[in-house]
Amino acid sequence: MRKLTQFVLIAAALMASPAFADTKIAVLNYQMALLESDAAKQYAVDAEKKFGPQLSKLRALESDAKALQDKLVDTSSKMSQADRDKAELDFKQKARDFQFQSKELNEAKASADREMLKKLKPKLDQAVEETIKKGGYDLVIERGAVVDVKPQYDITRQVIERMNQLR
């Protein structure tokens, strides 16, 4: 909230000054520029290949646990105590396995995402800097801080294109 207040005060000061007419302003959706780049899209495909089998196993485990739970709910009154205890034990084991494997998958995916971000951020920063310099912008505002903007002021696509050229 403090940043927004500072931004509003800076924007008001700029607009009040006579030099504002010469100020060139642009808007950038930094996150979209990162996620829409070719490198990020390729990472998504690679991550799907890498983590897809684990995700499939997790879905199967979840389905098995759900089937056991449904069986317990539907037929527990008709089961012997030993069968009910065994089914409950099986369900609890599958639930624990699901939680453990889900946590492992989430941690592995988060680690891979951080590595991708670490690798792509310098390229994104370079693309942003070059786009700003090429466009001669005096002020670039993050898209999230703006309520509405005309498309001609949004430089996100230019940054994505520049980032894709950097390789």
N, C-alpha and C positions, 0 to 999 in steps of 0.2 A: 504494500500500500504506500510505503514511503517513497519508493521509486516512482510510482505513478504520480504522486504529489509533486515530486521534484520535476518530473517530465512536464507536467502541466504548467508549473511555474517557468520552466525554461522556454516552453513553447509560447507562453504568453509574453515573455520578455522579448523573444525573437519577433513575434508578430507586431509588437509595439514599436520596434526599431525600424527606421527608414531603410535599413539594409535588408529587411525581410523580403522585399520584392525581388532581390537578386539571389536569395537563398534557394538552392536546389535541394528538394526533399524527396526521399524515396522510402518505401516500406518493404520490409523483407520478412518472410516467414522462414526463419532459420531452420526450424525442425522439418518443415516440408522440403526445403532445399536439400537437407541431408537424406531424408527418406525417399525422395523421388529421384535421386541420382542413380546412374547405372550401376555404380559399385554397391550401393545399398540394395538395389533390386537383385543383383547377383548374389549378394550375401544371403538374402531371404531364400533364394532358390537353394543355395548350398546348405543353409541351416535346415531347410525342410528335408533334404537328403540325409543330412547327418543325424538329425533328431527325430525324423519320421518313424523309424522302427521302434524307438523307445516310446514315442507317443502312441503308436499302435498297440504296443504291449500294455501300456497304461490304460488305454480305452478298453481292451479286452479284460483286464483285471477289474476295472470299474464295472463292466457289464456282468462279470461273474459274481462280484460282490452284491450287485443289485439283484441278480437272480436268486442268490442265497437269501437275501433279506426278504424278497417277495415270498419265497418258499416258506421261510419262517413265519411270516405274517399270515399267510394263507392256510398253512397246514400244521402249525405248531400244536394246535389242540388235538389233532389226530395222531401226532407222533408220540412214540414212547419217550420217556425221559432221557434215555441214553441217546436216541436219535436227535432229539431236540438239543441236548448238550453238545453233541458232535457238530450239528449244523451251526449252532451259535459260535462254537470254537472256530469252525471253518470261516464263518463270516468275519469274525474279529481278526483272524490271521490275514485274510484278504484285504480287509480295511487297513491294517497296519502296513502290509506290503504296498498297498496303493499310496498311502501317505509317504512312506519312505521313498519309493521310486519317484513319486511326484516331486518331492523335495529335491532329490538328486537331479532330476531333469531340469527343474526350474533353476537350480544353482548353476548347472552346466550351461544352460541357455543364457543366463544372465552374464556369466563369465565371457562367453563367446560374443555377446552383444557389446560388452565393455571393450573387448579387444577390437572389435570392428569400429566402434566409435573412436577409440584411441588412434586407429589407423586413418580413419576418414576425416577427423576433425581438422588436421593441418591442411588437407586439400580443400576442405570447405572454407576455412578461414582465408586461404590464399585466393580462392574463387571470389569470395565476398570482397576482399581487398581490391582485387583487380577490377571487378565490376564497378565498385564505388569510384575507383580512380578513373576508369574509362568513361564513366558517366558524369564525372565531375560533381558528385553529390556532396553537399555541405552537411546534410543531416540525414541519417538512415535510422528509421524507427522500426522496432520489432512489431510484426503484424498483430501480435496479441495485445499490444498497447493502443491499438487503433480501433475505433468503432466501425468505421467504413472508409474505404479508399477507392478512388477510381483506378481501374486496371493499369492505366499508363504510368502510375506512380509505384506500382508493385514490381520490384526487380527480382523476385524469386525465380522466375523462369530463366532469366539471364544468368543468375548464379548457378542454377542447375546445369545449364548448357556449358558454362565455363568449367564447372567442376568435371563434367563428363569429358571435356577436352583435355584435362590435365593428366589423366591416366596415371 
